[in-house]
Amino acid sequence: MRVVVLRLGHRPERDKRITTHVGLVARAFGAEEMLLTGRDPSVEESLEDVRERWGGGFRLTADVSWRGEALRWKEAGGKVVHLTMYGSKLAEVIDDIRSCEALMVVVGAEKVPAEMYDLADWNVAVGSQPHSEVAALSVFLDRLFRGEELERDFPGGLKIVPSARGKRVIVPEDRLEK
Ligand SMILES: C[S@@+](CC[C@H](N)C(=O)[O-])C[C@H]1O[C@@H](n2cnc3c(N)ncnc32)[C@H](O)[C@@H]1O
């Protein structure tokens, strides 16, 4: 399944770190792209730096119109899920969501426009308590991919050798200093 994450309402003055974390989670948990409303060079640089060092093909597209992207996505046959604590219970809809081929996952920052709730094919709650877009996105993607996303390879980057203690990292040959 093709998954993109739409980060709605990023406020550069206060959301830099959390939006960067939304992007890191999107990448590490199986999404191929994050769409960001607005621009923020520090978020863009941080995610580009991680992609460059750790591999894979994750992309960030900034300064998008959320409405335009969601409408285009749906017109092309994709589905949209909006994560909100007011939504349907995750466990009751996740099987249905898993059956689609292209999924846009929307997470907010500040108050999400009412239109988003109507535009979404599913409004989904990851528990009906307020928490965080980072937590909501991680739990959602992990349930969507049933944990298999954690086994994915990220070609071209540093590779960690899982170890009970210490840090073991394999550096690709073309990055070794001659
Ligand atoms: C810190 S919350 C702000 C919510 C905002 N006050 C509102 O009314 O939409 C930021 C984002 O985290 C996500 N989020 C927080 N708690 C959630 C939950 N229990 N289930 C699903 N998503 C949640 C939503 O995407 C939300 O837009």
Ligand as a Chemical Component Dictionary entry (heavy atoms), coordinates in Angstrom:
data_LIG
# 
_chem_comp.id                   LIG 
_chem_comp.type                 NON-POLYMER 
_chem_comp.pdbx_formal_charge   0 
_chem_comp.three_letter_code    LIG 
# 
loop_
_chem_comp_atom.comp_id 
_chem_comp_atom.atom_id 
_chem_comp_atom.alt_atom_id 
_chem_comp_atom.type_symbol 
_chem_comp_atom.charge 
_chem_comp_atom.model_Cartn_x 
_chem_comp_atom.model_Cartn_y 
_chem_comp_atom.model_Cartn_z 
_chem_comp_atom.pdbx_ordinal 
LIG C1  C1  C 0  -2.191 18.164 19.784 1  
LIG S1  S1  S 1  -3.499 17.679 18.793 2  
LIG C2  C2  C 0  -4.437 19.153 18.613 3  
LIG C3  C3  C 0  -5.892 18.884 18.393 4  
LIG C4  C4  C 0  -6.725 20.162 18.186 5  
LIG N1  N1  N 0  -6.924 20.796 19.447 6  
LIG C5  C5  C 0  -8.029 19.833 17.514 7  
LIG O1  O1  O 0  -9.068 20.094 18.053 8  
LIG O2  O2  O -1 -7.978 19.256 16.403 9  
LIG C6  C6  C 0  -2.731 17.559 17.227 10 
LIG C7  C7  C 0  -3.124 16.353 16.418 11 
LIG O3  O3  O 0  -2.823 15.160 17.109 12 
LIG C8  C8  C 0  -3.652 14.115 16.625 13 
LIG N2  N2  N 0  -4.256 13.456 17.780 14 
LIG C9  C9  C 0  -4.162 13.826 19.071 15 
LIG N3  N3  N 0  -4.824 12.973 19.864 16 
LIG C10 C10 C 0  -5.349 12.015 19.049 17 
LIG C11 C11 C 0  -6.133 10.857 19.261 18 
LIG N4  N4  N 0  -6.531 10.469 20.467 19 
LIG N5  N5  N 0  -6.480 10.118 18.181 20 
LIG C12 C12 C 0  -6.096 10.479 16.947 21 
LIG N6  N6  N 0  -5.363 11.569 16.685 22 
LIG C13 C13 C 0  -4.994 12.330 17.717 23 
LIG C14 C14 C 0  -4.662 14.755 15.680 24 
LIG O4  O4  O 0  -4.266 14.544 14.347 25 
LIG C15 C15 C 0  -4.581 16.229 16.057 26 
LIG O5  O5  O 0  -4.941 17.063 14.988 27 
# 
loop_
_chem_comp_bond.comp_id 
_chem_comp_bond.atom_id_1 
_chem_comp_bond.atom_id_2 
_chem_comp_bond.value_order 
_chem_comp_bond.pdbx_ordinal 
LIG C1  S1  SING 1  
LIG S1  C2  SING 2  
LIG S1  C6  SING 3  
LIG C2  C3  SING 4  
LIG C3  C4  SING 5  
LIG C4  N1  SING 6  
LIG C4  C5  SING 7  
LIG C5  O1  DOUB 8  
LIG C5  O2  SING 9  
LIG C6  C7  SING 10 
LIG C7  O3  SING 11 
LIG C7  C15 SING 12 
LIG O3  C8  SING 13 
LIG C8  N2  SING 14 
LIG C8  C14 SING 15 
LIG N2  C9  SING 16 
LIG N2  C13 SING 17 
LIG C9  N3  DOUB 18 
LIG N3  C10 SING 19 
LIG C10 C11 SING 20 
LIG C10 C13 DOUB 21 
LIG C11 N4  SING 22 
LIG C11 N5  DOUB 23 
LIG N5  C12 SING 24 
LIG C12 N6  DOUB 25 
LIG N6  C13 SING 26 
LIG C14 O4  SING 27 
LIG C14 C15 SING 28 
LIG C15 O5  SING 29 
# 
